[in-house]
């Protein structure tokens, strides 16, 4: 799996870490970021489909 490096404001990371760990929604920060990216891409696909910009190019 490719690795990605990014800069993120500390406040966003701190807020994200509230949801990471045992008995939380995500097992790791990386898992939370992957999930957020997938959700965002799904939403963008829906928007593109509504506007006729997506023609099966998943």
C-alpha positions in Angstrom: 0.0 0.0 0.0 1.5 3.4 -0.9 2.3 5.8 1.9 1.2 9.4 1.9 2.7 12.2 4.0 0.7 15.4 4.8 0.8 18.4 7.0 -2.3 18.9 9.2 -3.1 21.6 11.7 -2.6 20.4 15.3 -6.2 21.2 16.2 -7.6 18.9 13.5 -5.3 16.1 14.5 -6.3 16.5 18.2 -10.0 16.5 17.2 -9.4 13.4 15.1 -7.6 11.5 17.9 -10.7 11.8 20.1 -12.3 9.2 17.8 -9.3 6.9 17.6 -8.4 4.0 20.0 -9.9 1.1 21.9 -13.7 1.4 22.1 -13.7 4.2 19.6 -14.8 4.4 15.9 -11.3 4.1 14.4 -8.4 1.9 15.3 -5.8 4.4 14.1 -5.4 7.9 12.7 -4.5 6.4 9.3 -7.8 4.4 9.4 -9.8 7.5 10.2 -8.1 9.5 7.4 -8.7 6.6 4.9 -12.3 6.4 5.9 -12.8 10.2 5.6 -11.2 10.1 2.1 -13.4 7.3 0.9 -16.5 9.1 2.2 -15.5 12.3 0.5 -14.8 10.6 -2.8 -18.2 8.9 -2.6 -19.8 12.3 -2.1 -17.9 13.8 -4.9 -19.0 10.9 -7.2 -22.6 11.6 -6.3 -22.3 15.3 -7.0 -20.5 14.6 -10.3 -23.2 12.0 -11.3 -26.0 14.6 -10.5 -24.2 17.1 -12.8 -23.6 14.6 -15.6 -19.8 14.7 -15.1 -19.3 11.0 -14.1 -19.5 8.5 -16.9 -18.4 5.3 -15.2 -14.8 6.5 -14.6 -14.5 5.1 -11.0 
